[in-house]
Amino acid sequence: MGRKIYIDGKYYDKEDAKISVFDHGLLYGDGVFEGIRSYNSLVFKLKEHITRLYESAKTIMLEIPLAKDEFTKAIIATLKVNKLKDSYIRLIVTRGKGDLGLDPRKCPKATIIIIADKITLYPEKLYKEGLELITVATRRNIPEALNPQIKSLNYLNNIMGKIEAIRGGCEEGIMLNHAGYVVECTGDNIFIVKNNTLITPPIYVGALAGITRNAVIDIAKCAKSIAFLEDVLTRHDIFNADECFLTGTAAEIIPVVKLDGRVIGNGKPGKRTLFLRNEFKK
């Protein structure tokens, strides 16, 4: 069955799902989005994703023309229309149709898009053997320029980093902030394990408060065998970590075994990483 795409209250076949070329989401990346997963017909952390979507929209002064409960119902309905139990859901809210100028006042109504489909970010082999990363040259946007807590449609900063990682022969790359501290990867949050303590960069260095990131933190806090700490990290810390892994909605939890040619730990996915991955799946 072909996918049905939700646009402003109606469903369209994938091939016929269109927006105006004057939509400011297309022209300027003016809009916000969320990526969500459903497992066995249950949407994972839906309330948290909806909350973050509306907070992002509020910060850029974008009025979403649906109440939160209406948006939630539309997501569930889109899954049912597409007969999907395990899926990746993309929510998009653009500034809407305007003119060729920047002025958001020329966009009278936001455009809402809901896409439900499948996604495979990394091959299964990498979950078993681990990722190799490089540090990319592109620095993460400074919070004073574009707050990383806004899930903006303008992802060029991340895309530039992704291009560098791919050209360097890797699937992912670490991004540093203007001070040289590790922030996150181009599409995922990053964790290390050192001396049985789970550590991830704090939000104030420029990292996104990822939903999967927060779920892993909750798991670690409930597990008495693992301590947790938010702290600034350098490449040196990752080189010398016992374990490393990435988290994200699409990636879930994926181990990292090498950074910039340095083997991390014993070069294999660590036992705490595997424990957290198993607990996350539960």
Summary of the structure (lengths in Angstrom):
residues: 282
radius of gyration: 19.4
end to end distance: 29.9
largest distance: 56.9
contacts: 918
relative contact order: 0.13
helix: 31%
strand: 29%
